[in-house]
Amino acid sequence: MVSYSKNPFVYIFILLLSIGNTIAFSLSSLPHTQDPNLVVDEVNRSVFNASRRSLAYLSCRTGNPIDDCWRCDPNWDTNRQRLADCAIGFGKHAIGGRGGRIYMVTDPANDNPVNPKPGTLRHAVTQEEPLWIIFKRDMVIRLKKELIITSFKTIDGRGASVHITDGPCIKIHYATNVIIHGINIHDCKRGSGGMIRDGPRHTGWWVPSDGDAVAIFGGKHVWIDHCSFSNCDDGLIDAIHGSTAITISNNHMTHHDKVMLLGHSDSYTQDKNMQVTIAFNHFGEGLVQRMPRCRHGYFHVVNNDYTHWEMYAIGGSASPTIYSQGNRFLAPNTRFNKEVTKHEDAPESKWRNWNWRSEGDMLLNGAYFRQSGGGASSTYARASSLSARPSSLVGSITTTAGTLSCRRGRRC
């Protein structure tokens, strides 16, 4: 009979020995000339696999790699910036305000678009330095004009119930390294144009806003995670005009028509290099279409739960590459709306060459995914950003999509 030690340090010692051997083997077997990034990736994969096997009993074990990265930590409140190490997908290099100071929002009112008051969210996001922005208490923020977020900012709603609502909402305009986490954004309205503070020393004239919850215009390295979105005048998340390196994960979206637009127009070919990961989201009650609607670029739609749509779930035009992996699609009961996909603005003679692939998706209640194109593996490699989990796990992976109820001193 095999006996097992009750001392956890024995298992830790075995783990470290296993990792050391794995690294030594990996490094010794590599050729002398190889891309150093590939070396790091290979070693990281080996360490991850070894640690997962040896320390599974210490893991949160949700199967959601983002959540397992930080939610196990009861001291998340004092280790907030660890979140920046947990991104996956095409937006995985978004660091937000990591390394910057903590800025606490204390004033939900008194939104002055031109001369924002210290302690307000607008004052925080227009500072030049990297900032990790948190909230002192529960609050409802009603903006008078669009909130223009500058580069290297994290808006972190953990530990408070924060709502941005009943006015213009968020714009990321030619900014980079932005993280938005744990915010309720809903009932966003079209806003009038005018003068808006868009930096610590600059105020500019902005055109009227469309009423998006989050509009990304020329933004790069953006991560939107664990937010709840609903019922806005235009889109919930739009990314256009050359935006790329974006991850949209763990969000809960409800009660909206045109959910997500990725790509400005069929004629705007600068979006051809756009790469967006859409992972672990719950597309829920009262949604109609565009989850997402894509143009030109490369889109990895992975391990999402689609429980409601009225017209279609995933659509596009202008020959985007769409790689759908491990999603769960529950079709509506209406007879003529069971197709997951919609090839738009082109005859079949054109769209049948667009590269749209379904792999490992669960199709329920008559749902079907119309695949097209015959793209080579290299084409889909540009639209692949992480390893998909089996679609049978989607329910558990997405069960806490949307904002979380986090309490200091406890696991979130």
Secondary structure as the mmCIF struct_conf table of DSSP 4:
data_model
#
loop_
_struct_conf.conf_type_id
_struct_conf.id
_struct_conf.beg_label_comp_id
_struct_conf.beg_label_asym_id
_struct_conf.beg_label_seq_id
_struct_conf.end_label_comp_id
_struct_conf.end_label_asym_id
_struct_conf.end_label_seq_id
BEND BEND1 LYS A 6 LYS A 6
HELX_RH_AL_P HELX_RH_AL_P1 PRO A 8 SER A 28
TURN_TY1_P TURN_TY1_P1 SER A 29 SER A 29
BEND BEND2 LEU A 30 LEU A 30
BEND BEND3 HIS A 32 THR A 33
HELX_RH_AL_P HELX_RH_AL_P2 PRO A 36 SER A 54
BEND BEND4 LEU A 55 LEU A 55
HELX_RH_3T_P HELX_RH_3T_P1 ALA A 56 LEU A 58
BEND BEND5 SER A 59 SER A 59
BEND BEND6 GLY A 63 GLY A 63
HELX_RH_AL_P HELX_RH_AL_P3 PRO A 65 TRP A 70
TURN_TY1_P TURN_TY1_P2 ARG A 71 CYS A 72
TURN_TY1_P TURN_TY1_P3 PRO A 74 ASN A 79
HELX_RH_3T_P HELX_RH_3T_P2 ARG A 80 ASP A 85
HELX_RH_3T_P HELX_RH_3T_P3 GLY A 89 GLY A 91
TURN_TY1_P TURN_TY1_P4 LYS A 92 HIS A 93
TURN_TY1_P TURN_TY1_P5 GLY A 96 GLY A 99
BEND BEND7 GLY A 100 GLY A 100
STRN STRN1 ARG A 101 VAL A 105
BEND BEND8 PRO A 108 ALA A 109
BEND BEND9 PRO A 113 ASN A 115
HELX_LH_PP_P HELX_LH_PP_P1 PRO A 116 LYS A 117
TURN_TY1_P TURN_TY1_P6 PRO A 118 GLY A 119
BEND BEND10 THR A 120 THR A 120
HELX_RH_AL_P HELX_RH_AL_P4 LEU A 121 VAL A 125
TURN_TY1_P TURN_TY1_P7 THR A 126 THR A 126
BEND BEND11 GLU A 128 GLU A 129
STRN STRN2 LEU A 131 PHE A 135
BEND BEND12 LYS A 136 ARG A 137
STRN STRN3 MET A 139 ILE A 141
BEND BEND13 LYS A 144 LYS A 145
STRN STRN4 LEU A 147 ILE A 149
HELX_LH_PP_P HELX_LH_PP_P2 THR A 150 THR A 150
BEND BEND14 SER A 151 PHE A 152
STRN STRN5 LYS A 153 ASP A 156
TURN_TY1_P TURN_TY1_P8 ARG A 158 GLY A 159
BEND BEND15 ALA A 160 ALA A 160
STRN STRN6 VAL A 162 THR A 165
BEND BEND16 ASP A 166 GLY A 167
STRN STRN7 ILE A 170 HIS A 173
BEND BEND17 TYR A 174 TYR A 174
STRN STRN8 THR A 176 HIS A 181
BEND BEND18 GLY A 182 GLY A 182
STRN STRN9 ASN A 184 HIS A 186
BEND BEND19 ASP A 187 ASP A 187
STRN STRN10 GLY A 191 GLY A 191
STRN STRN11 GLY A 194 GLY A 199
TURN_TY1_P TURN_TY1_P9 PRO A 200 ARG A 201
STRN STRN12 HIS A 202 TRP A 206
HELX_LH_PP_P HELX_LH_PP_P3 VAL A 207 PRO A 208
STRN STRN13 SER A 209 SER A 209
BEND BEND20 ALA A 213 ALA A 213
STRN STRN14 VAL A 214 PHE A 217
BEND BEND21 GLY A 218 GLY A 218
STRN STRN15 LYS A 220 ASP A 225
BEND BEND22 HIS A 226 HIS A 226
STRN STRN16 SER A 228 SER A 230
BEND BEND23 ASP A 233 ASP A 234
BEND BEND24 LEU A 236 LEU A 236
STRN STRN17 ILE A 237 ILE A 240
TURN_TY1_P TURN_TY1_P10 HIS A 241 GLY A 242
STRN STRN18 THR A 244 SER A 249
BEND BEND25 ASN A 250 ASN A 250
STRN STRN19 HIS A 252 THR A 254
BEND BEND26 HIS A 255 HIS A 255
STRN STRN20 HIS A 256 LYS A 258
STRN STRN21 MET A 260 LEU A 262
BEND BEND27 GLY A 263 HIS A 264
TURN_TY1_P TURN_TY1_P11 ASP A 266 SER A 267
HELX_RH_3T_P HELX_RH_3T_P4 THR A 269 ASN A 273
STRN STRN22 GLN A 275 ALA A 279
BEND BEND28 PHE A 280 PHE A 280
STRN STRN23 HIS A 282 PHE A 283
TURN_TY1_P TURN_TY1_P12 GLU A 285 GLY A 286
STRN STRN24 LEU A 287 GLN A 289
BEND BEND29 MET A 291 PRO A 292
STRN STRN25 ARG A 293 ARG A 295
BEND BEND30 HIS A 296 GLY A 297
STRN STRN26 TYR A 298 VAL A 302
BEND BEND31 ASN A 303 ASN A 303
STRN STRN27 ASP A 305 TYR A 306
BEND BEND32 GLU A 310 MET A 311
BEND BEND33 ALA A 313 ALA A 313
STRN STRN28 ILE A 314 SER A 317
BEND BEND34 ALA A 318 SER A 319
STRN STRN29 THR A 321 GLN A 325
BEND BEND35 GLY A 326 GLY A 326
STRN STRN30 ARG A 328 LEU A 330
BEND BEND36 ASN A 333 THR A 334
TURN_TY1_P TURN_TY1_P13 ARG A 335 PHE A 336
STRN STRN31 GLU A 339 GLU A 339
BEND BEND37 VAL A 340 VAL A 340
STRN STRN32 THR A 341 HIS A 343
BEND BEND38 ASP A 345 ALA A 346
HELX_RH_AL_P HELX_RH_AL_P5 GLU A 348 TRP A 351
TURN_TY1_P TURN_TY1_P14 ARG A 352 ASN A 353
BEND BEND39 TRP A 354 TRP A 354
STRN STRN33 TRP A 356 GLU A 359
BEND BEND40 GLY A 360 GLY A 360
STRN STRN34 MET A 362 LEU A 364
TURN_TY1_P TURN_TY1_P15 ASN A 365 GLY A 366
STRN STRN35 TYR A 368 TYR A 368
STRN STRN36 SER A 372 SER A 372
HELX_RH_AL_P HELX_RH_AL_P6 SER A 377 ALA A 381
TURN_TY1_P TURN_TY1_P16 ARG A 382 ALA A 383
BEND BEND41 LEU A 386 LEU A 386
HELX_LH_PP_P HELX_LH_PP_P4 SER A 387 PRO A 390
HELX_RH_3T_P HELX_RH_3T_P5 SER A 391 LEU A 393
HELX_RH_AL_P HELX_RH_AL_P7 VAL A 394 ILE A 397
TURN_TY1_P TURN_TY1_P17 THR A 398 THR A 400
BEND BEND42 GLY A 402 GLY A 402
TURN_TY1_P TURN_TY1_P18 ARG A 408 GLY A 409
BEND BEND43 ARG A 410 ARG A 410
#
